């Protein structure tokens, strides 16, 4: 997924970015709302992690504005405010989930995965895809009963196809799922990851549509 992290606390922001990146997602980290607004105007995000107190404004106002504009990108609020009234206000403003600081980074990973599943239209973490048994919460794949080891980026790419089973995904869209702003991307990176997935999970898994992109094959 492509994730926008809006958090002005340096240590926490760094820790969250590293955790989400280790999960295989591309993370753009900004520390001000004006930078966040510029980011959402230029990039399509799959998830926003939002602090409520930023140097130039309130996260809730940013969230309300995004929802009023028709933006349905899932949002998880990260905040030190632990009052029930604060949680209610966040959820009523359009947040999908709410984590109170300090929080466990592995819990954050689980919340991110759960929100992603809900928005992909399948909240069930257990999937069967041909000979593949997939556990989205544990981030594991078994092929004919044998566990297949995937790297974080291989998993992130595979997850993109799972979440869009009938969609044709362009190379640019897949790069956006894997790489944050400023990352150096080798010209054949997507082709390399696609090749690795086919070797590990089956040649028929991903179909190439020449000149247009890739989609999940009829496995």
BALOBA-1460 file (C-alpha; in Angstrom, 3 decimals):
// residues 219
<rec num="1" residu="x" x="0.000" y="0.000" z="0.000"/>
<rec num="2" residu="x" x="0.959" y="3.649" z="-0.334"/>
<rec num="3" residu="x" x="0.630" y="5.219" z="3.134"/>
<rec num="4" residu="x" x="0.681" y="8.881" z="4.161"/>
<rec num="5" residu="x" x="1.931" y="9.395" z="7.724"/>
<rec num="6" residu="x" x="1.072" y="12.794" z="9.249"/>
<rec num="7" residu="x" x="2.976" y="13.050" z="12.537"/>
<rec num="8" residu="x" x="5.140" y="15.850" z="13.922"/>
<rec num="9" residu="x" x="6.878" y="13.953" z="16.746"/>
<rec num="10" residu="x" x="10.259" y="13.005" z="15.342"/>
<rec num="11" residu="x" x="10.939" y="9.811" z="17.287"/>
<rec num="12" residu="x" x="7.440" y="8.378" z="16.891"/>
<rec num="13" residu="x" x="7.233" y="9.322" z="13.243"/>
<rec num="14" residu="x" x="10.522" y="7.580" z="12.514"/>
<rec num="15" residu="x" x="9.436" y="4.446" z="14.401"/>
<rec num="16" residu="x" x="6.067" y="4.274" z="12.654"/>
<rec num="17" residu="x" x="7.591" y="4.857" z="9.232"/>
<rec num="18" residu="x" x="10.125" y="2.077" z="9.788"/>
<rec num="19" residu="x" x="7.447" y="-0.322" z="11.030"/>
<rec num="20" residu="x" x="5.117" y="0.269" z="8.099"/>
<rec num="21" residu="x" x="8.001" y="0.127" z="5.628"/>
<rec num="22" residu="x" x="9.154" y="-3.178" z="7.154"/>
<rec num="23" residu="x" x="5.641" y="-4.477" z="6.437"/>
<rec num="24" residu="x" x="6.352" y="-3.805" z="2.762"/>
<rec num="25" residu="x" x="4.391" y="-0.586" z="2.314"/>
<rec num="26" residu="x" x="5.588" y="2.685" z="0.800"/>
<rec num="27" residu="x" x="5.411" y="5.489" z="3.391"/>
<rec num="28" residu="x" x="5.462" y="9.246" z="2.807"/>
<rec num="29" residu="x" x="5.993" y="11.068" z="6.107"/>
<rec num="30" residu="x" x="5.012" y="14.715" z="6.571"/>
<rec num="31" residu="x" x="4.969" y="16.788" z="9.762"/>
<rec num="32" residu="x" x="2.586" y="19.592" z="8.802"/>
<rec num="33" residu="x" x="-0.962" y="19.751" z="7.474"/>
<rec num="34" residu="x" x="-0.059" y="22.000" z="4.560"/>
<rec num="35" residu="x" x="2.458" y="19.377" z="3.434"/>
<rec num="36" residu="x" x="-0.207" y="16.688" z="3.903"/>
<rec num="37" residu="x" x="-2.645" y="18.638" z="1.744"/>
<rec num="38" residu="x" x="-0.041" y="18.966" z="-0.992"/>
<rec num="39" residu="x" x="0.657" y="15.231" z="-0.787"/>
<rec num="40" residu="x" x="-2.978" y="14.120" z="-1.153"/>
<rec num="41" residu="x" x="-3.399" y="16.466" z="-4.113"/>
<rec num="42" residu="x" x="-0.516" y="14.850" z="-5.976"/>
<rec num="43" residu="x" x="-0.656" y="11.201" z="-4.884"/>
<rec num="44" residu="x" x="-3.317" y="8.540" z="-4.458"/>
<rec num="45" residu="x" x="-2.974" y="6.953" z="-1.028"/>
<rec num="46" residu="x" x="-4.392" y="3.678" z="0.226"/>
<rec num="47" residu="x" x="-4.253" y="4.754" z="3.886"/>
<rec num="48" residu="x" x="-3.594" y="7.861" z="6.010"/>
<rec num="49" residu="x" x="-2.152" y="7.717" z="9.545"/>
<rec num="50" residu="x" x="-3.164" y="11.002" z="11.159"/>
<rec num="51" residu="x" x="-2.014" y="12.769" z="14.318"/>
<rec num="52" residu="x" x="-4.557" y="15.218" z="15.741"/>
<rec num="53" residu="x" x="-2.237" y="17.998" z="16.910"/>
<rec num="54" residu="x" x="0.011" y="19.407" z="14.202"/>
<rec num="55" residu="x" x="2.073" y="22.610" z="14.251"/>
<rec num="56" residu="x" x="-0.207" y="24.329" z="11.738"/>
<rec num="57" residu="x" x="-3.628" y="23.016" z="12.726"/>
<rec num="58" residu="x" x="-5.894" y="20.229" z="13.914"/>
<rec num="59" residu="x" x="-5.948" y="16.810" z="12.357"/>
<rec num="60" residu="x" x="-9.710" y="16.582" z="12.790"/>
<rec num="61" residu="x" x="-10.214" y="19.652" z="10.617"/>
<rec num="62" residu="x" x="-8.034" y="18.090" z="7.917"/>
<rec num="63" residu="x" x="-10.055" y="14.868" z="8.130"/>
<rec num="64" residu="x" x="-13.403" y="16.663" z="7.939"/>
<rec num="65" residu="x" x="-12.234" y="18.613" z="4.902"/>
<rec num="66" residu="x" x="-11.102" y="15.445" z="3.133"/>
<rec num="67" residu="x" x="-14.411" y="13.700" z="3.800"/>
<rec num="68" residu="x" x="-16.388" y="16.782" z="2.725"/>
<rec num="69" residu="x" x="-14.434" y="16.740" z="-0.529"/>
<rec num="70" residu="x" x="-15.511" y="13.139" z="-1.118"/>
<rec num="71" residu="x" x="-12.188" y="11.522" z="-0.207"/>
<rec num="72" residu="x" x="-12.877" y="7.989" z="1.067"/>
<rec num="73" residu="x" x="-9.242" y="7.057" z="1.780"/>
<rec num="74" residu="x" x="-9.187" y="5.092" z="5.057"/>
<rec num="75" residu="x" x="-7.788" y="7.023" z="8.028"/>
<rec num="76" residu="x" x="-6.363" y="5.746" z="11.313"/>
<rec num="77" residu="x" x="-5.985" y="8.422" z="13.981"/>
<rec num="78" residu="x" x="-2.838" y="8.325" z="16.129"/>
<rec num="79" residu="x" x="-3.131" y="10.557" z="19.185"/>
<rec num="80" residu="x" x="-2.289" y="11.005" z="22.847"/>
<rec num="81" residu="x" x="-5.900" y="12.006" z="23.552"/>
<rec num="82" residu="x" x="-7.534" y="9.071" z="25.304"/>
<rec num="83" residu="x" x="-10.894" y="10.488" z="26.350"/>
<rec num="84" residu="x" x="-13.983" y="8.698" z="25.029"/>
<rec num="85" residu="x" x="-15.287" y="12.030" z="23.731"/>
<rec num="86" residu="x" x="-12.111" y="12.454" z="21.660"/>
<rec num="87" residu="x" x="-12.512" y="9.002" z="20.162"/>
<rec num="88" residu="x" x="-16.143" y="9.654" z="19.330"/>
<rec num="89" residu="x" x="-15.231" y="12.967" z="17.699"/>
<rec num="90" residu="x" x="-12.578" y="11.274" z="15.577"/>
<rec num="91" residu="x" x="-14.866" y="8.481" z="14.436"/>
<rec num="92" residu="x" x="-17.701" y="10.919" z="13.738"/>
<rec num="93" residu="x" x="-15.335" y="13.018" z="11.632"/>
<rec num="94" residu="x" x="-14.786" y="10.013" z="9.386"/>
<rec num="95" residu="x" x="-11.885" y="8.062" z="10.889"/>
<rec num="96" residu="x" x="-11.854" y="4.301" z="10.391"/>
<rec num="97" residu="x" x="-9.838" y="3.443" z="13.493"/>
<rec num="98" residu="x" x="-8.207" y="5.104" z="16.500"/>
<rec num="99" residu="x" x="-4.957" y="4.304" z="18.324"/>
<rec num="100" residu="x" x="-3.958" y="6.027" z="21.569"/>
<rec num="101" residu="x" x="-0.283" y="6.832" z="22.144"/>
<rec num="102" residu="x" x="1.812" y="5.102" z="23.271"/>
<rec num="103" residu="x" x="0.823" y="2.091" z="21.208"/>
<rec num="104" residu="x" x="2.500" y="-1.148" z="20.225"/>
<rec num="105" residu="x" x="3.918" y="-0.990" z="16.706"/>
<rec num="106" residu="x" x="2.804" y="-4.539" z="15.951"/>
<rec num="107" residu="x" x="-0.741" y="-3.596" z="16.939"/>
<rec num="108" residu="x" x="-0.491" y="-0.709" z="14.478"/>
<rec num="109" residu="x" x="0.528" y="-3.171" z="11.754"/>
<rec num="110" residu="x" x="-2.480" y="-5.344" z="12.573"/>
<rec num="111" residu="x" x="-4.853" y="-2.348" z="12.508"/>
<rec num="112" residu="x" x="-3.426" y="-1.234" z="9.153"/>
<rec num="113" residu="x" x="-3.945" y="-4.711" z="7.696"/>
<rec num="114" residu="x" x="-7.503" y="-4.918" z="9.065"/>
<rec num="115" residu="x" x="-8.507" y="-1.560" z="7.572"/>
<rec num="116" residu="x" x="-6.977" y="-2.552" z="4.235"/>
<rec num="117" residu="x" x="-8.996" y="-5.770" z="4.205"/>
<rec num="118" residu="x" x="-12.250" y="-3.942" z="4.923"/>
<rec num="119" residu="x" x="-11.677" y="-1.484" z="2.093"/>
<rec num="120" residu="x" x="-10.761" y="-4.249" z="-0.350"/>
<rec num="121" residu="x" x="-14.245" y="-5.675" z="0.217"/>
<rec num="122" residu="x" x="-13.166" y="-8.837" z="2.020"/>
<rec num="123" residu="x" x="-12.731" y="-8.551" z="5.803"/>
<rec num="124" residu="x" x="-11.985" y="-12.288" z="6.046"/>
<rec num="125" residu="x" x="-8.197" y="-12.717" z="6.421"/>
<rec num="126" residu="x" x="-8.344" y="-16.295" z="5.097"/>
<rec num="127" residu="x" x="-8.447" y="-16.603" z="1.296"/>
<rec num="128" residu="x" x="-8.194" y="-19.487" z="-1.143"/>
<rec num="129" residu="x" x="-6.774" y="-18.687" z="-4.577"/>
<rec num="130" residu="x" x="-6.427" y="-21.837" z="-6.620"/>
<rec num="131" residu="x" x="-3.772" y="-23.937" z="-4.889"/>
<rec num="132" residu="x" x="-2.801" y="-20.985" z="-2.689"/>
<rec num="133" residu="x" x="-4.054" y="-20.586" z="0.868"/>
<rec num="134" residu="x" x="-3.503" y="-16.994" z="2.008"/>
<rec num="135" residu="x" x="-3.643" y="-15.621" z="5.543"/>
<rec num="136" residu="x" x="-3.730" y="-11.841" z="5.223"/>
<rec num="137" residu="x" x="-3.419" y="-11.200" z="8.962"/>
<rec num="138" residu="x" x="-0.388" y="-13.474" z="9.388"/>
<rec num="139" residu="x" x="0.963" y="-12.402" z="5.960"/>
<rec num="140" residu="x" x="1.599" y="-16.020" z="4.963"/>
<rec num="141" residu="x" x="0.996" y="-18.047" z="1.811"/>
<rec num="142" residu="x" x="0.852" y="-21.812" z="1.434"/>
<rec num="143" residu="x" x="1.060" y="-23.460" z="-1.958"/>
<rec num="144" residu="x" x="-0.369" y="-26.971" z="-1.969"/>
<rec num="145" residu="x" x="0.156" y="-27.065" z="1.804"/>
<rec num="146" residu="x" x="3.766" y="-25.854" z="1.734"/>
<rec num="147" residu="x" x="4.575" y="-22.422" z="3.190"/>
<rec num="148" residu="x" x="6.113" y="-20.018" z="0.683"/>
<rec num="149" residu="x" x="8.521" y="-17.368" z="1.973"/>
<rec num="150" residu="x" x="7.883" y="-13.910" z="0.513"/>
<rec num="151" residu="x" x="9.929" y="-10.793" z="1.150"/>
<rec num="152" residu="x" x="8.128" y="-7.698" z="2.433"/>
<rec num="153" residu="x" x="7.991" y="-6.124" z="-1.026"/>
<rec num="154" residu="x" x="6.978" y="-9.362" z="-2.712"/>
<rec num="155" residu="x" x="4.122" y="-9.611" z="-0.226"/>
<rec num="156" residu="x" x="3.124" y="-5.964" z="-0.764"/>
<rec num="157" residu="x" x="2.977" y="-6.503" z="-4.519"/>
<rec num="158" residu="x" x="1.021" y="-9.755" z="-4.135"/>
<rec num="159" residu="x" x="-1.383" y="-7.999" z="-1.752"/>
<rec num="160" residu="x" x="-2.023" y="-5.299" z="-4.364"/>
<rec num="161" residu="x" x="-3.298" y="-7.947" z="-6.789"/>
<rec num="162" residu="x" x="-5.367" y="-9.664" z="-4.089"/>
<rec num="163" residu="x" x="-7.071" y="-6.375" z="-3.221"/>
<rec num="164" residu="x" x="-7.852" y="-5.710" z="-6.905"/>
<rec num="165" residu="x" x="-8.559" y="-9.213" z="-8.282"/>
<rec num="166" residu="x" x="-10.192" y="-8.100" z="-11.526"/>
<rec num="167" residu="x" x="-8.258" y="-4.896" z="-12.099"/>
<rec num="168" residu="x" x="-5.495" y="-4.182" z="-14.565"/>
<rec num="169" residu="x" x="-2.663" y="-2.529" z="-12.598"/>
<rec num="170" residu="x" x="-0.128" y="-0.431" z="-14.478"/>
<rec num="171" residu="x" x="3.566" y="-0.474" z="-13.713"/>
<rec num="172" residu="x" x="3.274" y="3.064" z="-12.306"/>
<rec num="173" residu="x" x="0.442" y="2.016" z="-9.975"/>
<rec num="174" residu="x" x="2.494" y="-0.904" z="-8.675"/>
<rec num="175" residu="x" x="5.539" y="1.311" z="-8.164"/>
<rec num="176" residu="x" x="3.371" y="3.676" z="-6.109"/>
<rec num="177" residu="x" x="2.477" y="0.743" z="-3.852"/>
<rec num="178" residu="x" x="6.121" y="-0.090" z="-3.178"/>
<rec num="179" residu="x" x="8.091" y="3.145" z="-3.169"/>
<rec num="180" residu="x" x="7.819" y="6.373" z="-1.198"/>
<rec num="181" residu="x" x="8.652" y="9.884" z="-2.430"/>
<rec num="182" residu="x" x="12.297" y="10.282" z="-3.393"/>
<rec num="183" residu="x" x="13.044" y="6.565" z="-3.534"/>
<rec num="184" residu="x" x="15.305" y="5.451" z="-6.359"/>
<rec num="185" residu="x" x="13.407" y="2.973" z="-8.532"/>
<rec num="186" residu="x" x="15.238" y="0.717" z="-10.970"/>
<rec num="187" residu="x" x="13.525" y="0.635" z="-14.346"/>
<rec num="188" residu="x" x="12.885" y="-3.128" z="-14.193"/>
<rec num="189" residu="x" x="12.050" y="-3.409" z="-10.482"/>
<rec num="190" residu="x" x="8.406" y="-4.370" z="-10.993"/>
<rec num="191" residu="x" x="9.303" y="-6.937" z="-13.642"/>
<rec num="192" residu="x" x="11.807" y="-8.498" z="-11.228"/>
<rec num="193" residu="x" x="9.240" y="-8.777" z="-8.418"/>
<rec num="194" residu="x" x="6.596" y="-10.153" z="-10.784"/>
<rec num="195" residu="x" x="9.064" y="-12.791" z="-11.955"/>
<rec num="196" residu="x" x="9.862" y="-13.774" z="-8.369"/>
<rec num="197" residu="x" x="6.181" y="-14.105" z="-7.488"/>
<rec num="198" residu="x" x="5.561" y="-16.314" z="-10.508"/>
<rec num="199" residu="x" x="8.466" y="-18.582" z="-9.584"/>
<rec num="200" residu="x" x="7.285" y="-18.906" z="-5.993"/>
<rec num="201" residu="x" x="3.513" y="-19.010" z="-6.458"/>
<rec num="202" residu="x" x="2.939" y="-20.253" z="-9.997"/>
<rec num="203" residu="x" x="3.555" y="-19.034" z="-13.529"/>
<rec num="204" residu="x" x="-0.181" y="-18.567" z="-14.063"/>
<rec num="205" residu="x" x="-0.606" y="-16.294" z="-11.028"/>
<rec num="206" residu="x" x="-0.074" y="-12.936" z="-12.740"/>
<rec num="207" residu="x" x="-1.050" y="-12.157" z="-16.303"/>
<rec num="208" residu="x" x="0.889" y="-9.638" z="-18.391"/>
<rec num="209" residu="x" x="-1.163" y="-7.333" z="-20.610"/>
<rec num="210" residu="x" x="1.456" y="-6.057" z="-23.021"/>
<rec num="211" residu="x" x="1.935" y="-2.315" z="-22.941"/>
<rec num="212" residu="x" x="-0.677" y="-1.836" z="-20.228"/>
<rec num="213" residu="x" x="0.254" y="-3.684" z="-17.034"/>
<rec num="214" residu="x" x="-0.578" y="-6.769" z="-15.018"/>
<rec num="215" residu="x" x="-3.560" y="-8.457" z="-13.416"/>
<rec num="216" residu="x" x="-4.298" y="-11.496" z="-11.324"/>
<rec num="217" residu="x" x="-4.623" y="-14.486" z="-13.610"/>
<rec num="218" residu="x" x="-7.405" y="-17.101" z="-13.614"/>
<rec num="219" residu="x" x="-5.658" y="-19.460" z="-11.173"/>
